[in-house]
Amino acid sequence: MTDIPVLRTYERWVKRNSVWFIPALEYSKSLSMCYAPYNLNYYDNEEWYVGFEAMADVISLYHDSILGKKSPLELKCGPETTFIKLVKRGLSVVEKSQLFVEIITSRRTKDKWAFIVIIEAVKVILRLRLLYNNGGRPLNPYSPKEIQQMNDRSKCLEIARQNFPELQGDEETGEFSDLIIMYAEHGRGVDPHGNFRPRKPVKREPVSSTGIVAEVLHIVRPLVYASLRFRGDKNDFTPWIASLITDLMSILLRKVASKVRRKKGKSYDVGTSSRTFMLLMYLFRAPFYQRYSRDKLKDLLKVVKRIPLLGSALIGPILEISLELVERRYFTTSAS
């Protein structure tokens, strides 16, 4: 808990009212996203809509921190010291606010790509630090089961602090940190009925140099594209091709690393399938989208709009504004 009185009061209030306040905030964000496509003045007020969504996302990160919850999109990055937690939060804040920054800079400056390059460079630095902390292992999101276990751990920590008010400071470095961690790692207070359960050891599989190179390529790929777009012409295919080659090399090396692991009889979750699927985003990135995809998708939109009610009143407007945003926004299809 923070030492600032106002924030400390707010954190206590959030903990007491999280049952209704957190869902209400998520509902207001969802309502804004659903209403936006039907607003005739959306483009005039675009920065306000996106700004509200970004603010809601950042506040949600703060609330998760207050409640000790893990986000479904949070990355595995090895042992989480206070510094690593700060790096992860910084990365999350940048990711949640990057689209808002792009819209503001595109309206206020002649060339938004300089700011996009800076954002991508910051994310590369933060992700490489997390990759190093994770021993070169892929920065994959936690599974739902892992998130449940970590949220249980947070409940155990809270129970330990309630039972022992004298426990102060960081649970990892405080005077009674061993007792707090014992509560958390053995499920004291969560399952079953406050009894201790066997501790599950965490296995950290070794990683090959091929896997590390693959992950580094995946991390730097958005910066490669943005840097070449900043220096080149908007109709130049060089950034698109260089980015695609970087992605394909990363996926190929990850598959090689996975195959080597399987031959040794060891499992290794590299998350190749999801990243292969993300290659579809290249259909929506400039200049390929403007030259090849846009006209085909607009023809499809005309067909959809002919569908009574569902197409003309619901799906049609959403698809129409989505195609417009794909062309105007980088971060919508950057997969970064």
C-alpha positions in Angstrom: 0.0 0.0 0.0 1.3 3.5 -0.9 2.4 6.0 1.6 0.4 8.9 0.0 -2.6 9.5 2.2 -5.1 10.2 -0.6 -4.1 7.0 -2.6 -4.0 5.0 0.6 -7.6 6.0 1.3 -8.6 5.2 -2.3 -7.0 1.8 -2.1 -8.9 0.9 1.0 -12.1 2.1 -0.7 -11.4 0.0 -3.7 -10.9 -3.1 -1.6 -14.1 -2.6 0.3 -16.2 -1.9 -2.9 -14.4 -4.0 -5.5 -17.5 -6.3 -5.9 -19.5 -3.6 -7.7 -17.0 -0.9 -8.6 -14.7 -3.0 -10.8 -17.5 -4.5 -12.9 -19.1 -1.0 -13.2 -15.8 0.4 -14.6 -15.6 -2.5 -17.1 -19.2 -2.0 -18.1 -18.7 1.7 -18.8 -15.7 0.9 -21.0 -17.6 -1.7 -22.9 -20.6 0.7 -23.4 -18.2 3.3 -24.8 -16.7 0.8 -27.3 -20.2 -0.3 -28.4 -21.6 3.2 -28.8 -18.6 4.6 -30.7 -19.4 3.0 -34.2 -22.9 4.5 -34.2 -21.7 8.1 -33.3 -21.8 10.3 -36.4 -19.1 12.5 -34.9 -16.8 9.7 -33.9 -13.8 11.0 -35.9 -14.2 14.5 -34.4 -14.2 13.0 -30.9 -11.9 10.0 -31.5 -9.3 11.0 -29.1 -11.8 11.3 -26.3 -13.2 7.8 -26.9 -9.8 6.2 -27.1 -8.5 8.4 -24.2 -11.3 7.2 -22.0 -10.7 3.5 -22.9 -6.9 3.9 -22.3 -7.6 5.6 -18.9 -10.0 2.8 -18.0 -7.4 0.2 -18.9 -4.6 1.9 -16.9 -6.9 2.3 -13.9 -7.8 -1.4 -14.2 -4.1 -2.2 -14.0 -3.9 -0.1 -10.8 -6.9 -1.9 -9.3 -5.4 -5.3 -10.1 -2.3 -4.2 -8.3 -4.4 -3.1 -5.3 -6.3 -6.4 -5.2 -3.3 -8.5 -6.0 -4.9 -10.0 -9.1 -3.1 -11.2 -12.2 -4.4 -10.0 -15.6 -5.1 -12.7 -18.3 -2.6 -10.9 -20.6 0.2 -10.7 -18.0 3.4 -12.2 -19.2 5.5 -15.0 -17.6 8.9 -13.4 -16.9 10.5 -15.4 -14.2 11.1 -14.4 -10.5 9.3 -11.1 -9.9 11.4 -8.8 -7.7 10.2 -5.3 -7.0 12.1 -3.9 -10.0 10.7 -6.6 -12.4 7.2 -5.8 -11.2 7.8 -2.2 -12.0 9.1 -3.1 -15.5 6.0 -5.2 -16.1 3.7 -2.4 -15.0 5.5 0.1 -17.1 5.2 -2.1 -20.1 1.5 -2.6 -19.5 0.9 1.1 -19.2 2.7 1.8 -22.5 0.7 -0.9 -24.2 -2.6 0.4 -22.9 -1.9 4.0 -23.8 0.0 3.6 -27.1 -3.1 4.0 -29.3 -4.1 7.2 -27.6 -0.6 8.6 -28.0 -0.7 7.8 -31.7 -4.0 9.5 -32.2 -2.9 12.6 -30.3 0.4 12.9 -32.2 -1.3 12.3 -35.6 -3.6 15.3 -34.9 -0.9 17.6 -33.4 2.1 16.8 -35.5 3.0 16.3 -39.2 4.6 12.9 -38.7 3.4 10.5 -36.0 6.0 7.9 -36.9 8.8 9.4 -34.8 6.6 9.0 -31.7 5.7 5.4 -32.7 9.3 4.5 -33.1 10.0 5.9 -29.6 7.1 3.8 -28.2 8.3 0.7 -29.9 11.8 1.2 -28.7 10.7 1.6 -25.1 8.7 -1.6 -25.4 11.7 -3.5 -26.9 13.9 -2.4 -24.0 11.3 -3.4 -21.3 10.6 -6.7 -23.0 14.3 -7.6 -23.4 14.7 -6.9 -19.7 11.9 -9.3 -18.9 13.3 -11.8 -21.4 16.6 -11.7 -19.6 14.9 -12.1 -16.3 13.1 -15.1 -17.7 16.3 -16.8 -18.8 15.5 -16.4 -22.5 12.2 -18.3 -22.2 9.3 -17.1 -24.3 7.2 -14.3 -22.7 3.9 -16.1 -23.0 0.8 -15.1 -21.1 -0.3 -17.1 -18.1 -2.8 -19.9 -18.5 -6.2 -19.5 -16.8 -5.2 -22.3 -14.3 -1.9 -20.4 -13.5 -3.8 -17.2 -13.0 -6.2 -18.9 -10.5 -3.3 -20.3 -8.6 -1.6 -16.9 -8.4 -4.9 -15.2 -7.3 -5.2 -17.8 -4.6 -1.7 -16.9 -3.6 -2.7 -13.3 -3.3 -5.7 -14.3 -1.1 -3.3 -16.3 1.1 -1.0 -13.3 1.5 -4.0 -11.1 2.5 -5.0 -13.8 5.1 -1.5 -13.9 6.5 -1.4 -10.1 7.0 -4.8 -10.2 8.6 -3.8 -12.9 11.0 -0.5 -11.3 11.8 -0.9 -7.4 11.8 2.7 -7.0 12.8 3.8 -8.3 9.3 4.9 -5.1 7.6 7.0 -4.4 4.5 7.5 -6.3 1.3 6.5 -10.0 1.6 9.7 -10.9 -0.3 12.1 -8.9 1.8 10.4 -8.0 5.1 11.3 -9.3 8.5 8.6 -12.0 8.4 8.7 -12.7 4.7 9.3 -16.4 5.2 6.0 -16.7 7.1 4.0 -14.8 4.5 5.5 -16.8 1.7 4.8 -20.0 3.6 1.2 -19.1 3.8 1.0 -18.3 0.1 3.0 -21.2 -1.3 1.1 -23.8 0.8 -2.4 -22.4 0.2 -3.0 -21.6 3.8 -6.5 -20.1 4.2 -7.7 -21.0 0.7 -7.8 -24.8 0.3 -8.7 -26.8 2.2 -10.2 -24.9 5.2 -7.0 -23.1 6.1 -4.9 -26.3 6.2 -1.5 -26.4 4.6 -1.3 -28.3 1.3 1.9 -29.6 -0.4 4.0 -27.0 -2.1 4.2 -27.4 -5.9 7.8 -26.8 -7.1 8.3 -24.6 -10.1 10.2 -26.3 -12.9 12.2 -23.9 -15.1 13.2 -25.7 -18.3 16.6 -24.8 -19.8 16.4 -22.9 -23.1 18.5 -23.2 -26.2 20.3 -20.3 -28.0 18.0 -20.9 -31.0 15.0 -20.2 -28.8 16.5 -17.1 -27.4 17.3 -15.7 -30.9 13.7 -16.5 -32.0 12.3 -14.6 -29.0 14.5 -11.6 -29.6 13.5 -11.4 -33.3 9.8 -11.5 -32.2 10.4 -8.7 -29.8 12.3 -6.4 -32.2 10.0 -7.0 -35.2 7.6 -4.1 -34.5 10.6 -1.7 -34.1 12.0 -2.9 -37.4 8.7 -2.1 -39.2 8.2 1.3 -37.5 11.8 2.4 -38.0 11.7 1.7 -41.7 8.3 3.4 -42.1 9.7 6.5 -40.3 12.6 6.7 -42.7 10.9 5.6 -45.9 7.9 6.4 -48.1 4.4 5.3 -47.0 4.0 3.3 -50.2 7.3 1.5 -49.9 7.0 -2.2 -49.3 10.4 -2.5 -47.6 9.1 -2.2 -44.0 6.3 -4.7 -44.7 8.7 -7.2 -46.3 11.4 -6.8 -43.6 8.9 -7.2 -40.8 7.4 -10.3 -42.4 10.9 -11.9 -42.9 11.7 -11.2 -39.2 8.4 -12.8 -38.1 9.0 -15.9 -40.3 12.5 -16.3 -39.1 11.3 -16.1 -35.5 8.6 -18.7 -36.0 11.0 -21.0 -37.9 13.6 -20.8 -35.2 11.0 -21.4 -32.5 9.8 -24.5 -34.3 13.3 -25.8 -34.6 13.9 -25.2 -30.8 10.6 -27.0 -30.1 11.5 -30.0 -32.3 14.9 -30.3 -30.5 13.1 -30.2 -27.1 10.7 -33.0 -28.2 13.6 -35.2 -29.4 15.1 -34.9 -25.9 11.7 -35.9 -24.4 11.1 -32.6 -22.8 8.0 -30.3 -23.2 8.5 -26.7 -24.1 5.7 -24.3 -24.6 6.8 -21.8 -27.2 3.3 -20.5 -28.2 4.1 -20.8 -32.0 0.5 -21.4 -33.1 -0.8 -18.1 -31.8 2.1 -16.2 -33.3 1.6 -18.0 -36.7 -2.0 -16.9 -36.6 -1.0 -13.3 -36.1 0.6 -13.3 -39.5 -2.9 -12.6 -40.8 -2.4 -9.0 -39.6 -0.1 -8.5 -42.5 -3.2 -8.4 -44.7 -4.2 -5.2 -42.9 -0.8 -3.4 -42.7 0.3 -0.6 -45.0 1.0 -0.6 -47.9 -0.3 -4.1 -48.6 -3.8 -3.2 -47.2 -4.1 -0.1 -49.4 -2.9 -1.9 -52.5 -4.6 -5.3 -52.2 -6.9 -5.9 -49.2 -8.9 -2.7 -49.0 -11.0 -3.0 -52.1 -11.8 -6.6 -51.5 -13.0 -5.9 -48.0 -15.1 -2.9 -49.1 -16.8 -5.2 -51.6 -17.5 -7.6 -48.8 -18.9 -4.7 -46.7 -21.4 -3.9 -49.5 -22.7 -7.4 -49.4 -23.0 -7.4 -45.6 -24.9 -4.1 -45.7 -27.6 -5.8 -47.9 -28.5 -8.1 -45.1 -31.7 -6.8 -43.5 -31.4 -5.4 -40.0 -28.4 -7.5 -38.9 -26.1 -6.3 -41.7 -27.4 -2.8 -42.3 -28.0 -1.7 -38.7 -25.5 -3.8 -36.6 -22.6 -5.5 -38.4 -22.3 -3.0 -41.3 -21.5 0.1 -39.3 -19.0 -1.7 -37.1 -17.2 -3.2 -40.1 -17.2 0.2 -41.9 -15.6 2.1 -39.1 -13.2 -0.9 -38.5 -11.9 -0.7 -42.1 -11.5 3.1 -41.7 -9.5 2.7 -38.5 -7.3 0.0 -39.9 -6.1 2.4 -42.5 -5.6 5.3 -40.1 -4.1 3.6 -37.1 -0.9 1.7 -36.8 -1.4 0.1 -33.4 -4.7 -1.4 -34.3 -2.9 -4.0 -36.5 0.6 -3.8 -35.2 0.3 -6.9 -33.0 3.0 -5.4 -30.8 
